[in-house]
Amino acid sequence: MMLAWSFAARTPDEIARLLRALGKHRYVREVDHRLHWSVDHALAELPEFAPHASAFQARLKKERALELGSRDPSLWREAKTEDVIAALTAFWTPDDAALRYRSRLLEALARTGLPEAAHAPFASAPNEPPHPELVMLDWELYPVDELDADRHAGALAAMEEAEEAVNASAPIYNEGPVMAAPELCEGAPNGVLADDFLVWSDGPYSYSDYVFRGVAKAAKLVEPPIGYQDL
C-alpha cells in the first residue's frame, strides 16, 4: 500500500527545488520521469520540447496506424528532471504563454478521441487514474538490504527505532501526484497550487519519512513534509 507525504511546495519554483532534491538524493537508486507526446506538442515553441515534438510528428507520417489515445508506452518519452520542471513551469506560470500551451494541449488531446478528463485538479480517484496521464514522476529508493551501513546510517537507525516489519529486499517505489489535463491546465490558479505537492511511497514508513525529511531540507522548503503519523 502506498502512503502520501505532503510537501510545502506550491509554486513552480518550490516544486522545482523539491524535484531536483529528490532526484539527487543519496537514497534514490533510479529516477524515471515521462512526458506524454501531447505535452511536447503543446510546448513545441520552447527549445527544450521542439525537437521531441518534431520527431513525433515525423513518426506520425510514417506510422499511420499509431493510435494516439492508446496505452502504447512509446507515446510517452523519458524525461530529465529539468524537462519536467520546464513543462510544469510553462503550464503553471500565469501569463499569456500558458494560455497558449493549455489550448494546444487540449487540442492535441482532442485528437485522441478520448473523453475529456472531468475530475477536479489533483482529485482523481486513486484506484482509477485518468488516461492519459501526461506527466509521470517515479523514483526508486534502495532496498533496505542494499543500504550502506555508513552512508545510510540515518535511515537504518530510524527503522531500528520504529521497530516496524520490513521486507529488506523489496524495492521502494515513490510516485508523484497524478497529472492529467486538469492538473496542467487548472491545477495552479495564479501560479500557486491549491494544496501541497504530494509524493507517494510504498516503503517502510520510517524509511520513507526519513528520506523525505532530508529531501525537504535539501530543497529549502519552509516546513518538513507531513505523513499520516504527523496528523
N, C-alpha and C positions, 0 to 999 in steps of 0.2 A: 504494500500500500504506500502510495506517495503522499507526503505531507508538505504543506506550503509554509514558506517563511516570507514575510512581507518586509521589504527594504524601503527605507526612507529615501526613495528615488522617484521623483515625479516629472522632472524636467528632462529634456533631451540630454543636457549636459550631465546631470546626475546619473541618468541611466547609462550614458556612455562610460562614465567612470566606473560604474558597477560592472558593466560587461567586460571592460578591459581588466579590471582587478580579478574577476572570476576566471577569465581566460588564461591569466598568467599565474594563478595561484599554484603553489608548490604541491598541493594535494590533487591537482587536476591532471589526469593522465591523458585525456583526449578531449578535444573540442570539435563539435560537429554542428555547424550552423548552415542553414539552407534558405535560399530565396526562390520563390515561385517565379516562373517566367513573366507573369503579369507585372511583377514589381520592376523587373528590368525594363519592360516595355513602358511602364508609367514614368520611369525616371531616365528615359533614354537621352534626354538633353544634358544629363550630367556625365562628366567624363568617366566616373567610376562604373557607370552602368551602360554607356553607349556600346562598347564592344560586345557585351553579352546580349544586349537587345538585337544588335545587328546579326550576330551569329545565330540567334534563334530564328530570326526572320529568314535567313538563308536556309536554315534547316527546314522550315515550313514549306519552302518552294520545292525541296527535294522529297520530303515525306508528306505527301498529300493526305495520307490516311491517318496522320497523327491526330489523336483525339485530345483536344486542348483541355477538356474537362475531366479527363481520366485521372487515375491514381498512378500513372506511369512515373516511376521515380525520376526519369530523365527530365521531367517537367520542372524539377527543382534543381538548382545548381549549388555546389559547395560555395560557401561564402566566408570570407575572413571576418573577424570581429569588426574591423573598420568598415567593411561593406555594410554590415548590419547597422552600425551606428549612423552611417551616412544615409541609409534608407529611412530609418526612424526619424532622424533629424529633418529630412526633407518633408516627410508627411506631417510631422508634428510641429513644424515652425509656422506660426500664424501669419502667413503672408500670401500674396497672390500666386507665387510659385506653387505653394502647397495645394491651392485650389486646382491648378492645372494638373498636378500629379494625381490628385484624387479622382478627377474627372477621367483622366486617361486610364487609371486603374480600373474604374468601374466599367468603362467602355471595353477594356480588354477582357474582363471577367464576363461581360455580357456575351462575348463571342464564344464562350464555352458552352452556352446553352443551359448552364446550371441555374437553379433558383438562387435569388439573392439571399445572402445571409441576413437573417432577420433578428438575431439576438442583439441585446444592448452591448456596448463595448465592455470587454472583459467579463462578460456574464454568460458565456455559452455553457451548455450542460457539460460537466467534466467527463461523463461517460459517453457522450456523443459529440465529439469535437466537430466543428463545421468543416466542410470540404469546399474549396481547398484552403488549408492553412497557408498563409503567404510568407510568414517569417517563422522559421523553426529553429529554436535555440536548445541545444543539448550539450551537456558536459558529462564526462565520466570521471569519477574520482578513483583513486587507487583502492583496490580491495584491502581490507584490514591486514590480511596476511602478507601484503606487499609493502606495507609501511615500514620505513626505515626507523629503527629504534631511536636514533639521534635526531634525524631530520624531521621526523613526525612525532616527536615525543608529546607534544601538546594534545593531539587528538587521542593518542593511546592513553594518556593519563585521564582525559575526560571520560573515555569509555570505561576505564577501570573504576573510576569514581562512581559512575552511573550504575554499574553492575547490571547492565541490560544484556539480554541474549543477543549474540552477534554471530552471523554466518560469515566467518572470516574470509572465505574465498569468493564470496559473491561480489560482482562488480557493483559499484554505487552509481546510479544514474540520476542526473539532475536535468530538469526541464524548465524553460522559461514559460511565460503565460501563452495561452493560445492567442494567435494573432491572425485574424482573417480581415476581410474588408472593413467591418465596423470598427475594429481596433485601429487600423491605419487611417481611416477616413474621419472617425468621430471620437477616437479614444483620448485625444488631448485637446480639449477646448481651450483656446487661448494659449496653447503651448504647454499645458500642465495636465497630467493625468489626474483623474478624479480620485483615485486611490493609489496606495503604494504599489510598487512593482513587485510581483510575486516570482519566486523561484521555488520549484518543487524538487523534493528529493526522496528516494526510497531507501536511503541508508539508515544505519542506526542513528537514532535521534541525537545522541551526544556527539557523534562524529560529525554529522552534517551541521549541527548547531555550532560546533567549534570552528569549522571551516567557514561558515557563513559570517560569523562574527569577525573573523580575520579579514574576510573579503570586504565587509562594510568598512572596517577600519582603514584598509588599504585604499579604498575608494573615497575616503574622507567624507563619508556620509555623516549627517548630523546626529544620527541615532543608530544603535545596533539593530540588527534585524529582530523580528518578533516571530517566534514559533509558538505552537499551541501550548507548550508548557509555560510560556510567559503570560498567557491570557488568564 
